[in-house]
């Protein structure tokens, strides 16, 4: 190997360095001894970026591409600086698109008018994916599968909106138009939208939140019934025996399973995750009370987890840790007990804004620490970006300086693929106070690199984008060159290679 490097010019004969290309350890992040680097943390650190009603992005509606790009870069830069590793970007809020869709119109939340493209033309999702990946961030595309439109919006409806193209699938309920989950055409239509994105964009995940059948709306103090009488009667006339609530749940179950299977057929590495309402059913576990998503949203999120129709589940646990009837740690423990297939279990949690909490940053830190102590939990998704951009109540400071002080890899998904990538091929050149490290894969695609450098006896860990192929380090009066470095390859399933090493010669 040394002779090959000399021929390549990367290791001149005068350089006093040693490069070892091969296995560092079978389990690279579990090594021991003074010469070994510290283990790299595995933690899903997600951030929701909401586009509906311009909650996070863009800050205002209009076709200005430059402003939209600038604001997206600010979010991604902030997330990278705070050491997040996953962005969950809402790309379909109401049967509209924050990307150049072949099926649905541009969102009015993006440009101010449904169907109007940004100017000058660009594709926001393509831009966000590319820029997220440059920063080592996964990007998960967040879809609302059934919500069609807020009825009170005054802007014109585009000719290719589903309410115009397929009015037979759309129901008016409360303040919104909804796709009817019981219609087979609804499942086919929403699945086509999702697969269009999976096929055309290099996304890392598909994400749903807690909207399935709509949250109950009221009229004259009474809950309105969802208007699905015609398909319900059709089901009964065809010999269906289920009660209406069970039939509604099965409609959603069939769609969730179909989405999971279709994504895996297209791109096995693209993860599918759902963030359901945090209480599956009241009294599960016994001290818990509150809204019954199983009976009111017709959402059997526990079943999806048990059946393995999800790669990750992030129940929305938006309550303070001390709130007994909706206790954050008690609910998280219950969800962990249901995760019999050992999928990635996350806590969906607030960044700030809990009722009766005086120190939001302290509560945020406490809930993340509780998640880390819960066996079977693998991280969190935080709601949402704007408080972190503004550092509201110091919530960004506590993440950067305390909770996310070191980088972390997303947990692996061994049920999707468990073969580790080939170890990196590492070359080094040391000359006149400068160390140049160059590397490439020995086989297979690389999503990220983990580079650990030992300088003056201290290890520093970096997680780098897979497109990166080298790093140059210069010495200074207070900063000697590293005496050792280790490099690992990570694939899109989260598997880690054996390591390649560099050490200065004595």
N, C-alpha and C positions, 0 to 999 in steps of 0.2 A: 504493500500500500504506500509506503514512504517513497519508494522509487517511482511509482506512478505519479505521486504528487510533485516530485521534483521535475519530472518530465513536463507536467502541465504548467509549471511555473508558479504554482501556488505555494510551494515550499522550497524556497531557495536554499542552497547548501549552507549558507551562513546562518540560517535561522535556528535558534535553539528552542525547539518545541517538539512535542510528541502528540501525535494524534492516534487514537485507537478507535477503529471503526468496527463496531460489533455490539454484542450484548453487554449491557451494564448489569442488569439483574432481570430475572424472570418476571418479577413483580416490581416494576421500576419505581413506584412511589411508596414502596414499603421497605426500602433498604435501611440498614442500620449502620452505626459506626460514625466516627468523627469525619471520615472522608465522604460520607453520603449526604446528599441534599435532603432538605426537609420534605416531607410528603406534600404533594400538591392537593389542595382541597378540591373535593367534588361537591358542587352545590349549584343547583339551578337557581339563577338570579334573574328573574324575569321582570320586565317593566311593560305595563299596558300603555299604549299610546292610542288614545281615543280620538276619532275623527267626527263622530256624530255630534251635531250641534257645536262643532269646533271646540270641543272640550280641551284638547291638547294641541291638535295640528289640523289644518293650518289655523293660525290665530284669528284670521278673518277670511271671509269668502271673497274670491275674485280670481281672475285668470292669470295673475302675476306669477309666472314660473320662477323668476329669480327670488322673489320673497319666499315662496314655498320651499325652494331648495335650501335657502339660508336657514330657515326655521327648522327644517328636518336635520340639517347638519348640526345645528345647535343641540337638538335632542340627542342625536347619536354621539356627539362629542361628550356631552354631559354623562350619558350612560356609560361610555367607555372610561371616563375619568373616575366614575364612582364604582367601577369594576363590576358592572352588570355583565351578563353574558348572553341574554336573550331579550330581543325586542318583540313584543306582541302588537302588531300594527293593524288597526281596524281598516280593512280594505273594502268591505261591503256592509254599510250601515243599514240601508233600507232598499234592497234590490237596486243598488246603484254601484258605481265603481270608482275607486281611487287609483285606477290603472287603465290602460288602453284596452278596454274590454271589447270582445267580439259579440257579446250577448246583451250587456246592460249599459245604460247611459252613464256618462260622467256624472259624478255626484254634485248636486247643488251646494253641498257643504264645502266642496273644493273650489268651485269657480263662481258660485253665486247663481248659476242657472243650470238646471238639469240638462245634460246632454252637451254642454259647452266644454270644449277642451281647454286646457291651460295654454297660455300664450307667452312666449313662443312654445311650440309643441314639445312636450317631453312626456315620459312615462314615469309617474311618481313611484310606483312600486318597483320598477326596474332600477330607478335611481336609489331608492331606499335599500334594496337588497344589496346592490353593489357597494354602497357606502358602509352599510352595516358589516359586510364581510371584510372590508378593508380594516375595520376596527376589531376584528375577531368576535363580532356579535352574530349570533344566529338571528334570523328574522322569520317569525311565524306570522302567517297571514290570517287575520281574524275576520271571520264571516258571521253575519247574523242570518241564519238559514231561512227564517220565516217572515221577519218584519219587512213590510213592503213600503210604507211611507207614513209620515205624520200628516194627518188630513188637513191640519190648519195651515200648512205651508202655502204661500200665495203664488209662488213661481209656477210657470206652466209645466205640465207633465210632458216629458219627452215621448216621441212616437214609439221608441223601442223600450219603454218601461213596461214591466210585466203587467201592470194594471190596464195597459192599452193592448198589448200583444196577447195576453192570456187572461182576460177578465174572469174566465170561468174558474180560475184558481184562487181568486182574490176575494177576501171577505172584509167587510167593514166592521170593526169592533172597537168601541170606545174612541179614543183619539187617533187611532191608527188604521191603516189598511194592513191586512195580514194575508200571507199565503196560507191556505188551508192544509195542515199537515196530513189530513186524511185522504187527500187527493193523490193518486199515483203520479199524476202530472206534476204536482209540486215537488215530489221527491226527485223525479227525473230532471226537472228544470234546475233546482238548486244544486243537485249533484253535477250537472253539466257546467254550471258556473264555477264550482270549486275545482273540477278537473281541468277546466280551461286554464286556471291559474297554476295548478300543479304542473301541467305539461309545459307551459310557456315561460315560467319564472323559476329561478334557482332558489326557491324558498326552502326553509328548513323545517317548517311545520305548518299545519292547518289547525286553527283554533276556533272553538265556539265558546260563548259565555253562557249566561243562565237563562236566555230567552228561548223557549220552545213554544208550547201553547202560551198565549199572552198572560201576564199577570192580570188578575181579575179587575175589571172596570165596573163602576157602579152607576146606576140610574135610579133616582128617587130612593136612595139609601139601600138598594138591593143589588146584589151581584148580577151583572149581565151574563147570560149564557153565550158561549161562543157559537156563532151561527153555522153549525155544521149539520143541520137537520137532514138535508138532502142526502149527503153521502152516508150519514148514519142510517137512514131508512133504507138506502140501497144495500148497505151491508147486511141489515136484518133480513131484507127480502131475499138475499142470496144465501140465506141459511146461517148467518153469523150468530153465535151464541154468547159472545162476551158481553159483559156489562159495558155501558158507554165509556166509563172511566178507563177500564182495562183496554178497550178498543183504542182509545186515544193514546194511551201509553204505548201500545203495540205499534201504532203509526210512527211514533218518534223512535222507538227501538229499532224498527226496520230501517229507518233512515240513517241512524247512527252506525249501525252495523254495515250498511251499504257504503257509507262514506269511508269507513276504516278499510274495508276490503278493496275498494276502488283505488284509494291512495296507494296502498301497498302493491297493487298490481302495476301501477305506473312507476312509482319511485319508492322502493322499500325503506329508504333512509328518511323520508319525510315523515315526521312525527305527527300524530293526531292527538290533540288534547282538548279537554272540555273543563270549564270552570263553572260548575253548577252552584246553585244556592247552597249555602253551607250546612243546612239542616236537611238531611234526607227525609226524615219523618220526625215529628215530635216524639219524645220519649225514647229516642235512639241516640245516645244512651239515656237512661231513665231520668236524669235531672233536667234534660233539655226540653224546652218548650219554644213555640214560635210558629212561623209560617210553614205549612205543609206543602213543599214543592211537589212531592209525589202525587198528591191528591188535587192540587190546584194548577200546577203547570204540566201535569201528566208526564213527569220527568223522573224516570227510575234510574238515577245516576249511579246508585249502588250496583245495579245489575250490569251497567256498562263496564264498571271496574271489575266486577267478579267474572264477567264473560271474556274479558280481555279485548274489548272493542276500543280501548284507549291505550295510547302510549304514556300519557300522563293525565292526572286528574288533579285539579287545583280548586277544591271547594272554597267558596267565598266566605271566609271566616272574618267578617268585618266588625267583630265585637271586641271590646276590651277583655283582657285576660281575667279580670276580676268580676266580670258580669256572669253570675252563676247560671242563670237560665239559658244563656247562649255562650257558655264558657269556651274561649278560644282553645286552651289546652285540652279540655275534655272532648270537644268535638274533633280536634286533630287526632287524638288518641283513638277515638272510635273509627274514624276513617282509616287509620293505619291498620286497625284490626280487621277491616273488610278487604284489605288489599292482598288477597290470597295469591294472586298471580305475580306479586312483587313488581308491579308497574311503578313508574315514577310518581310518587305522591307529593304534592306541593300544598302549601298554604297560600290561598289567595287572601291578601291582607291589605289594609289601608296603609297609606303613607302618613296620613294625618286626618283629623276631623272626627275622632271618636267622641261620642257624647260623654260628658262627665269625666273627661281626661284632661288634666291641666298641663301635662308635659308630653306633647306628641312625640318628640324625638325619643324620649325615654320609653314610651309605650312601644314605638316601632322597634327599638333595640331589644326590648324584652320579648316581644313576640317572635322575632327572628331567633333569639337564643332559645326560646321554648321549642321552636321548630327544629333547631339543631339537636336538642336533647331528646326529641321524640324518635324512638326506633322506628324505622320504616319510612320516615319523612326525608325528602331529598332537597328541600329548598322552598322557594316562595316566588310568587308573582305579585308585584306591588302595584296598587292602584293609587295614583297614576302619575304621568310625567310632569305636569305643571308644577306641583308643589316642590319637586326636586329641582326644576329649573330655577324657581324663585327661592329655593332654600327656606321654605316656609317653616317657621319655628325651629330652624336648625336641623331639619330632617336630613338634608343632604350631607351636612357636616358629620353627623353621627355615623352615617354609612361610610363615608370616605375615610374617616379617621379612626373608627372603632370597629364597626361590624364587618365591612368589606375592605379591611385594610390590606389584604393580600388577594391576588387573583385566584379564580377558581375555574375548573373545567365543569362543563355540564355533565351530569351523571350519565353513565353509559346506558344503552338500551340493548342488552344482550339477546333479548328475544327477537330482535330485528337482524342481528348479525354479530357474531362473537369472535370472528377471526381477526387477530391483531394485524396491523399493517407491518410491512417490512421495516427493519431498523433503518435509521437515516444513514446516508453516506456523508461524513463530515470531513472537511478539509480546513486547515488552518495555516495562516502565514503570520509570522511575528517578525516585525522589522522596525527599528528606529522608533520605539515607543508606541507602536500601533499593532493591534491584533485584528486580523481579518478572518472571520469565520464564514465559510460558504458550505451549503449543504443541498442535498436533494434526496428524493425518495429512492430506496432500493427496490421498490415494487408497490404498486397500488397507489390510489389517489390519497392525498393528504388534505385534511380539512384545517388542521392547526398544527403548530409546532410548540412544544414546551422546551424552553431554553432556560437552564439553571446555571448560573455562574457563581463561582466562589472567588471572592476578592477580599484580601486581608483577613481571611478566615471566616468571612460571612457569606452566606448563600443568598442570591437574589433570583427570584423566579419570574419569568416573562412568559405569557401566552401570546403567540404570534400567529398572524393569518397564514393560511397554507400557501398563499401566493408568494410569501417572503422567502428568499433564498440565501440570505446572508446578513451579516452585521459587522460593522467596523467599530472597534473600541479603541479609544486613544487614552493614553495615560496622562496624568496631570500631577501637579505638586502634591495634592491630597488624595489622589485616586490612582493607585497602582493598577496595572493590568491584571485581569483574572489569572489565578494560578490553575484553575480547572473549570471545565464547562461540560455539561451534559445536555444532550439533545434527544428528544423523543418526538415521534410522529403520532398524530391522533387522527382517526378517520371519522366519518360522519355518523357512525354509530356510537362514538365515544370510546372506541377501543384504542389502547395505547401500545405502541411498539416497545421492544427493547431499546436501550439507549446506545448512543454513540458518545464517546468521551474524548475530551482534550485535556492534557495536562502539560504545564511547562516542564521542560527538563530541569533537573537540579542544577 
